[in-house]
């Protein structure tokens, strides 16, 4: 083939365009009944945060009313939020975590 010839063979293979999965936020909501130490303990246990990071997240939720704890895939976010909320319920506290899509 010379440089001036055109290749007229059709492409037989097409690559499907994969979209990235939508990300979801796990949000901690403040309440006036759950002790701060317990919230920090849950953040350490469920979200594998250090003591200092858990305390800062808890204080952010305390001051602002809510705080984004984690951004990840939907199934992971829902599992973590349910696990953390269930720990609060087992201990008799109204600790609340929720998920919502990230914009």
DSSP file (Angstrom, degrees, kcal/mol; ACC not computed):
  #  RESIDUE AA STRUCTURE BP1 BP2  ACC     N-H-->O    O-->H-N    N-H-->O    O-->H-N    TCO  KAPPA ALPHA  PHI   PSI    X-CA   Y-CA   Z-CA
    1    1 A X              0   0    0      0, 0.0     2,-0.2     0, 0.0     0, 0.0   0.000 360.0 360.0 360.0 137.5    0.0    0.0    0.0
    2    2 A X    >   -     0   0    0      1,-0.1     3,-1.0     0, 0.0     0, 0.0  -0.507 360.0-102.2 -95.7 172.4    1.2    3.4   -0.8
    3    3 A X  T 3  S+     0   0    0      1,-0.2    -1,-0.1    -2,-0.2     0, 0.0   0.716 117.4  57.8 -66.9 -21.8    0.6    6.5    1.3
    4    4 A X  T 3  S+     0   0    0      2,-0.1    -1,-0.2     0, 0.0     2,-0.2   0.593  84.2  98.6 -88.2 -11.9   -2.2    7.8   -1.1
    5    5 A X    <   -     0   0    0     -3,-1.0     2,-0.4     1,-0.0     0, 0.0  -0.479  67.2-135.6 -79.5 148.0   -4.4    4.7   -0.9
    6    6 A X        -     0   0    0     -2,-0.2     2,-0.7     2,-0.0    -2,-0.1  -0.861  11.8-129.7-104.8 136.3   -7.4    4.7    1.4
    7    7 A X        +     0   0    0     -2,-0.4    -2,-0.0     1,-0.1     0, 0.0  -0.761  25.8 179.5 -85.0 116.2   -8.2    1.8    3.6
    8    8 A X        +     0   0    0     -2,-0.7     2,-0.3     2,-0.1    -1,-0.1   0.252  36.2 123.1-104.1  11.4  -11.9    0.9    3.0
    9    9 A X        -     0   0    0      1,-0.1     2,-0.1     3,-0.0    -2,-0.1  -0.564  61.9-124.0 -74.7 133.0  -12.2   -2.1    5.4
   10   10 A X        -     0   0    0     -2,-0.3     2,-0.4     1,-0.1    -1,-0.1  -0.435  24.8-107.4 -74.8 151.6  -15.0   -1.6    8.0
   11   11 A X        -     0   0    0      1,-0.2    -1,-0.1    -2,-0.1     3,-0.0  -0.645  29.9-170.8 -75.7 130.5  -14.2   -1.9   11.7
   12   12 A X        +     0   0    0     -2,-0.4     2,-0.5     1,-0.1    -1,-0.2   0.738  66.1  59.7 -94.6 -26.2  -15.5   -5.1   13.1
   13   13 A X        -     0   0    0      2,-0.0     2,-0.4     0, 0.0    -1,-0.1  -0.885  61.0-173.0-109.2 132.5  -14.9   -4.4   16.7
   14   14 A X        -     0   0    0     -2,-0.5     2,-0.6    -3,-0.0    -2,-0.0  -0.960  21.1-132.2-119.5 142.7  -16.4   -1.6   18.7
   15   15 A X        -     0   0    0     -2,-0.4     2,-0.2     3,-0.0    -2,-0.0  -0.814  23.5-126.1 -93.2 124.4  -15.5   -0.7   22.2
   16   16 A X        -     0   0    0     -2,-0.6     2,-0.8     1,-0.1    -1,-0.0  -0.474  22.8-122.6 -68.9 139.5  -18.5   -0.1   24.5
   17   17 A X        -     0   0    0     -2,-0.2     2,-0.4     1,-0.0    -1,-0.1  -0.742  27.9-153.7 -85.5 114.7  -18.2    3.2   26.2
   18   18 A X        -     0   0    0     -2,-0.8     2,-0.3     1,-0.0    -3,-0.0  -0.739   2.1-146.2 -93.4 133.6  -18.4    2.5   29.9
   19   19 A X        -     0   0    0     -2,-0.4     2,-0.2     1,-0.0     3,-0.1  -0.734  22.8-111.2 -95.1 147.2  -19.7    5.2   32.3
   20   20 A X        -     0   0    0     -2,-0.3     3,-0.1     1,-0.1    -1,-0.0  -0.500  41.6-102.4 -71.4 143.5  -18.4    5.6   35.8
   21   21 A X        -     0   0    0     -2,-0.2    -1,-0.1     1,-0.1     2,-0.1  -0.361  41.5 -99.8 -67.0 148.6  -20.9    4.7   38.5
   22   22 A X        -     0   0    0      1,-0.1    52,-0.6    -3,-0.1     2,-0.3  -0.404  38.4-129.4 -66.2 143.1  -22.6    7.5   40.2
   23   23 A X  E     -A   73   0A   0     79,-0.2    79,-2.7    50,-0.1     2,-0.4  -0.676  17.8-153.8 -96.2 151.3  -21.1    8.4   43.6
   24   24 A X  E     -AB  72 101A   0     48,-3.5    48,-2.4    -2,-0.3     2,-0.4  -0.940   9.4-132.5-125.5 146.0  -23.1    8.7   46.8
   25   25 A X  E     -AB  71 100A   0     75,-3.2    75,-1.5    -2,-0.4     2,-0.6  -0.780   8.1-145.6 -96.5 139.7  -22.4   10.7   49.9
   26   26 A X  E     -AB  70  99A   0     44,-3.0    43,-3.4    -2,-0.4    44,-1.1  -0.939  25.1-162.9-100.3 122.7  -22.7    9.3   53.4
   27   27 A X  E     -AB  68  98A   0     71,-3.4    71,-2.1    -2,-0.6     2,-0.5  -0.909  13.4-149.7-116.0 132.7  -24.0   12.1   55.7
   28   28 A X  E     -AB  67  97A   0     39,-2.9    39,-1.8    -2,-0.4     2,-0.4  -0.871  16.2-153.5 -96.6 127.9  -23.9   12.3   59.5
   29   29 A X  E     -AB  66  96A   0     67,-2.5    67,-0.6    -2,-0.5    37,-0.2  -0.840  15.1-121.6-103.7 141.0  -26.8   14.3   61.0
   30   30 A X        +     0   0    0     35,-2.4     2,-0.3    -2,-0.4    32,-0.1  -0.504  30.8 177.7 -77.2 144.7  -26.4   16.0   64.4
   31   31 A X        -     0   0    0     -2,-0.2    34,-0.0     3,-0.2    64,-0.0  -0.946  34.2-127.2-138.7 164.4  -28.8   15.2   67.2
   32   32 A X  S    S+     0   0    0     -2,-0.3    -2,-0.0     1,-0.1    30,-0.0   0.346  99.6  51.4 -93.3   6.9  -28.9   16.5   70.8
   33   33 A X  S    S+     0   0    0      2,-0.1     2,-0.4    61,-0.0    -1,-0.1   0.737  80.0  88.5-116.8 -31.7  -28.9   13.0   72.5
   34   34 A X  S    S-     0   0    0      1,-0.1    -3,-0.2    60,-0.1     5,-0.0  -0.579  80.7-117.4 -76.1 126.4  -26.1   10.9   71.2
   35   35 A X     >  -     0   0    0     -2,-0.4     4,-1.9     1,-0.1     3,-0.3  -0.307  15.0-126.4 -63.5 145.4  -22.9   11.4   73.2
   36   36 A X  H  > S+     0   0    0      1,-0.2     4,-2.3     2,-0.2     5,-0.2   0.877 109.1  55.2 -59.9 -40.5  -19.9   12.8   71.3
   37   37 A X  H  > S+     0   0    0      1,-0.2     4,-2.1     2,-0.2    -1,-0.2   0.871 106.8  51.0 -63.1 -36.5  -17.6   10.0   72.3
   38   38 A X  H  > S+     0   0    0     -3,-0.3     4,-2.4     2,-0.2    -1,-0.2   0.911 109.0  50.3 -68.3 -41.6  -20.1    7.4   70.9
   39   39 A X  H  X S+     0   0    0     -4,-1.9     4,-2.4     1,-0.2    -2,-0.2   0.925 111.5  48.8 -61.3 -44.6  -20.3    9.2   67.6
   40   40 A X  H  X S+     0   0    0     -4,-2.3     4,-2.1     1,-0.2    -1,-0.2   0.895 110.0  52.1 -61.6 -40.5  -16.5    9.2   67.4
   41   41 A X  H  X S+     0   0    0     -4,-2.1     4,-2.5     2,-0.2    -2,-0.2   0.904 109.8  48.5 -62.5 -42.4  -16.4    5.5   68.3
   42   42 A X  H  X>S+     0   0    0     -4,-2.4     4,-3.0     2,-0.2     5,-0.6   0.916 110.0  51.8 -64.8 -43.2  -18.9    4.7   65.5
   43   43 A X  H  X5S+     0   0    0     -4,-2.4     6,-1.1     1,-0.2     4,-1.1   0.885 112.6  46.3 -61.5 -38.1  -16.9    6.7   62.9
   44   44 A X  H  X5S+     0   0    0     -4,-2.1     4,-0.7     4,-0.2    -2,-0.2   0.920 117.6  42.4 -67.9 -43.6  -13.7    4.9   63.9
   45   45 A X  H  <5S+     0   0    0     -4,-2.5    -2,-0.2    -5,-0.2    -3,-0.2   0.925 126.1  28.0 -73.0 -46.2  -15.4    1.4   63.8
   46   46 A X  H  <5S+     0   0    0     -4,-3.0    -3,-0.2    -5,-0.2    -2,-0.1   0.891 132.2  31.3 -86.5 -41.7  -17.4    1.7   60.6
   47   47 A X  H  <<S-     0   0    0     -4,-1.1    -3,-0.2    -5,-0.6    -2,-0.2   0.385  98.6-126.0-102.8   3.3  -15.5    4.2   58.6
   48   48 A X     <  +     0   0    0     -4,-0.7    -4,-0.2    -6,-0.2     2,-0.2   0.879  52.4 159.0  55.4  44.8  -12.0    3.3   59.8
   49   49 A X        -     0   0    0     -6,-1.1    -1,-0.2    -9,-0.1     2,-0.1  -0.583  43.1-109.2 -92.6 158.1  -11.1    6.9   60.8
   50   50 A X     >  -     0   0    0     -2,-0.2     4,-2.6     1,-0.1     5,-0.2  -0.363  35.4-104.1 -75.6 167.0   -8.5    8.0   63.3
   51   51 A X  H  > S+     0   0    0      1,-0.2     4,-2.1     2,-0.2     5,-0.1   0.916 121.9  47.2 -57.4 -45.2   -9.6    9.4   66.7
   52   52 A X  H  > S+     0   0    0      2,-0.2     4,-2.3     1,-0.2    -1,-0.2   0.913 113.1  46.5 -67.1 -44.5   -8.7   12.9   65.6
   53   53 A X  H  > S+     0   0    0      2,-0.2     4,-2.4     1,-0.2     5,-0.2   0.915 112.9  50.2 -65.4 -42.9  -10.5   12.7   62.2
   54   54 A X  H  X S+     0   0    0     -4,-2.6     4,-2.4     1,-0.2    -1,-0.2   0.900 110.7  49.8 -60.6 -41.6  -13.6   11.1   63.7
   55   55 A X  H  X S+     0   0    0     -4,-2.1     4,-2.5    -5,-0.2    -2,-0.2   0.918 110.8  49.2 -64.3 -43.3  -13.7   13.9   66.4
   56   56 A X  H  X S+     0   0    0     -4,-2.3     4,-2.1     2,-0.2    -2,-0.2   0.907 112.2  47.9 -63.9 -41.5  -13.4   16.6   63.7
   57   57 A X  H  X S+     0   0    0     -4,-2.4     4,-2.2     2,-0.2    -1,-0.2   0.921 112.2  49.7 -64.0 -43.6  -16.2   15.1   61.6
   58   58 A X  H  X S+     0   0    0     -4,-2.4     4,-2.2     1,-0.2    -2,-0.2   0.908 111.8  48.2 -62.0 -42.6  -18.4   14.8   64.6
   59   59 A X  H  X S+     0   0    0     -4,-2.5     4,-2.5     2,-0.2     5,-0.2   0.856 108.5  54.1 -68.4 -34.7  -17.8   18.4   65.6
   60   60 A X  H  X S+     0   0    0     -4,-2.1     4,-2.8     2,-0.2     6,-0.4   0.933 111.4  45.0 -63.4 -45.3  -18.5   19.6   62.1
   61   61 A X  H  X S+     0   0    0     -4,-2.2     4,-2.0     1,-0.2   -31,-0.4   0.885 112.6  53.1 -63.9 -38.0  -21.9   17.8   62.2
   62   62 A X  H  < S+     0   0    0     -4,-2.2    -2,-0.2    -5,-0.2    -1,-0.2   0.906 117.0  36.5 -63.8 -42.7  -22.5   19.2   65.7
   63   63 A X  H  < S+     0   0    0     -4,-2.5    -2,-0.2     1,-0.1    -1,-0.2   0.870 129.1  30.9 -80.2 -37.9  -21.8   22.8   64.6
   64   64 A X  H  < S-     0   0    0     -4,-2.8    -3,-0.2    -5,-0.2    -2,-0.2   0.572 104.2-115.1-101.4 -10.9  -23.3   22.8   61.1
   65   65 A X  S  < S+     0   0    0     -4,-2.0   -35,-2.4    -5,-0.3     2,-0.3   0.035  88.9  25.5  99.5 -27.6  -26.1   20.2   61.5
   66   66 A X  E     -A   29   0A   0     -6,-0.4     2,-0.3   -37,-0.2   -37,-0.2  -0.980  60.7-161.4-160.1 164.7  -24.7   17.6   59.1
   67   67 A X  E     -A   28   0A   0    -39,-1.8   -39,-2.9    -2,-0.3     2,-0.5  -0.975  25.8-120.3-153.9 135.0  -21.4   16.5   57.7
   68   68 A X  E     +A   27   0A   0     -2,-0.3   -41,-0.2   -41,-0.2     3,-0.1  -0.684  31.0 177.5 -76.7 122.4  -20.4   14.5   54.6
   69   69 A X  E     +     0   0A   0    -43,-3.4     2,-0.3    -2,-0.5    -1,-0.2   0.823  60.0   0.7 -94.2 -38.6  -18.4   11.5   56.0
   70   70 A X  E     -A   26   0A   0    -44,-1.1   -44,-3.0     2,-0.0     2,-0.4  -0.996  49.9-153.1-154.8 146.2  -17.6    9.5   52.8
   71   71 A X  E     +A   25   0A   0     -2,-0.3     2,-0.2   -46,-0.2   -46,-0.2  -0.990  44.8 119.3-124.9 121.8  -18.2    9.6   49.1
   72   72 A X  E     -A   24   0A   0    -48,-2.4   -48,-3.5    -2,-0.4    -2,-0.0  -0.869  62.5 -39.2-160.5-171.9  -18.2    6.2   47.3
   73   73 A X  E  >  -A   23   0A   0     -2,-0.2     4,-2.7   -50,-0.2     5,-0.2  -0.244  60.0-110.0 -63.7 155.2  -20.3    3.8   45.2
   74   74 A X  H  > S+     0   0    0    -52,-0.6     4,-2.7     1,-0.2     5,-0.2   0.898 114.0  48.5 -57.7 -48.1  -24.0    3.5   46.1
   75   75 A X  H  > S+     0   0    0      1,-0.2     4,-1.8     2,-0.2    -1,-0.2   0.881 114.2  46.2 -65.4 -36.9  -23.9    0.0   47.5
   76   76 A X  H  > S+     0   0    0      2,-0.2     4,-2.7     1,-0.2     5,-0.2   0.928 113.0  50.1 -68.2 -44.8  -21.0    0.7   49.8
   77   77 A X  H  X S+     0   0    0     -4,-2.7     4,-2.5     1,-0.2    -2,-0.2   0.920 112.3  46.6 -60.4 -45.2  -22.5    4.0   50.9
   78   78 A X  H  X S+     0   0    0     -4,-2.7     4,-2.2    -5,-0.2    -1,-0.2   0.887 112.8  49.8 -66.4 -38.2  -25.8    2.4   51.8
   79   79 A X  H  X S+     0   0    0     -4,-1.8     4,-2.5    -5,-0.2    -2,-0.2   0.936 113.2  45.3 -64.9 -46.9  -24.1   -0.4   53.6
   80   80 A X  H  X S+     0   0    0     -4,-2.7     4,-2.5     2,-0.2     5,-0.2   0.911 113.4  49.9 -64.4 -42.9  -21.9    1.9   55.7
   81   81 A X  H  X S+     0   0    0     -4,-2.5     4,-2.4    -5,-0.2    16,-0.3   0.912 113.2  46.3 -63.5 -42.3  -24.8    4.2   56.5
   82   82 A X  H  X S+     0   0    0     -4,-2.2     4,-2.7    -5,-0.2    -2,-0.2   0.916 112.4  50.4 -66.0 -43.1  -27.0    1.4   57.6
   83   83 A X  H  X S+     0   0    0     -4,-2.5     4,-1.8     2,-0.2    -2,-0.2   0.923 113.6  44.8 -61.1 -45.1  -24.3   -0.2   59.7
   84   84 A X  H  X S+     0   0    0     -4,-2.5     4,-1.5     2,-0.2    -2,-0.2   0.909 114.5  47.9 -67.4 -42.3  -23.5    3.0   61.5
   85   85 A X  H  X S+     0   0    0     -4,-2.4     4,-2.1    -5,-0.2    -2,-0.2   0.898 110.2  53.1 -64.6 -40.0  -27.2    3.9   62.1
   86   86 A X  H  X S+     0   0    0     -4,-2.7     4,-2.6     1,-0.2    -1,-0.2   0.862 104.0  55.8 -64.2 -36.4  -27.8    0.3   63.4
   87   87 A X  H  X S+     0   0    0     -4,-1.8     4,-1.4     1,-0.2    -1,-0.2   0.910 108.6  48.5 -61.4 -40.8  -25.0    0.7   65.9
   88   88 A X  H  <>S+     0   0    0     -4,-1.5     5,-3.3     2,-0.2     4,-0.4   0.910 111.4  49.3 -64.1 -42.9  -26.7    3.8   67.3
   89   89 A X  H ><5S+     0   0    0     -4,-2.1     3,-1.2     3,-0.2    -2,-0.2   0.908 107.8  53.9 -63.6 -42.5  -30.0    2.0   67.5
   90   90 A X  H 3<5S+     0   0    0     -4,-2.6    -1,-0.2     1,-0.3    -2,-0.2   0.845 110.8  46.8 -60.6 -33.7  -28.5   -0.9   69.4
   91   91 A X  T 3<5S-     0   0    0     -4,-1.4    -1,-0.3    -5,-0.2    -2,-0.2   0.484 121.3-109.1 -87.5  -2.8  -27.1    1.5   71.9
   92   92 A X  T < 5S+     0   0    0     -3,-1.2     2,-0.3    -4,-0.4    -3,-0.2   0.742  76.1 127.0  85.4  23.4  -30.4    3.3   72.3
   93   93 A X      < -     0   0    0     -5,-3.3    -1,-0.3    -6,-0.1     2,-0.2  -0.854  65.5-127.9-115.2 150.9  -29.3    6.5   70.5
   94   94 A X        +     0   0    0     -2,-0.3    -5,-0.1     2,-0.1   -60,-0.1  -0.045  48.3 160.4 -85.4  35.2  -31.0    8.3   67.6
   95   95 A X        -     0   0    0     -2,-0.2     2,-0.5   -10,-0.1    -6,-0.2  -0.350  22.1-161.3 -58.7 131.0  -27.7    8.5   65.6
   96   96 A X  E     +B   29   0A   0    -67,-0.6   -67,-2.5    -8,-0.1     2,-0.4  -0.969  20.6 172.2-131.0 124.2  -28.6    9.1   62.0
   97   97 A X  E     +B   28   0A   0     -2,-0.5     2,-0.3   -16,-0.3   -69,-0.2  -0.956  12.8 178.7-119.9 144.5  -26.6    8.5   58.8
   98   98 A X  E     -B   27   0A   0    -71,-2.1   -71,-3.4    -2,-0.4     2,-0.3  -0.930  18.6-135.0-140.1 163.8  -28.1    8.9   55.3
   99   99 A X  E     +B   26   0A   0     -2,-0.3     2,-0.3   -73,-0.2   -73,-0.2  -0.912  22.4 168.7-119.7 150.7  -27.0    8.6   51.7
  100  100 A X  E     -B   25   0A   0    -75,-1.5   -75,-3.2    -2,-0.3    -2,-0.0  -0.977  41.0 -90.6-154.2 151.8  -27.7   10.9   48.8
  101  101 A X  E     -B   24   0A   0     -2,-0.3     2,-0.4   -77,-0.2   -77,-0.3  -0.296  40.0-120.3 -63.4 144.7  -26.3   11.2   45.2
  102  102 A X              0   0    0    -79,-2.7   -79,-0.2     1,-0.1    -1,-0.1  -0.690 360.0 360.0 -83.8 138.3  -23.4   13.4   44.7
  103  103 A X              0   0    0     -2,-0.4    -1,-0.1   -79,-0.0    -2,-0.1   0.493 360.0 360.0 -73.8 360.0  -24.1   16.2   42.3
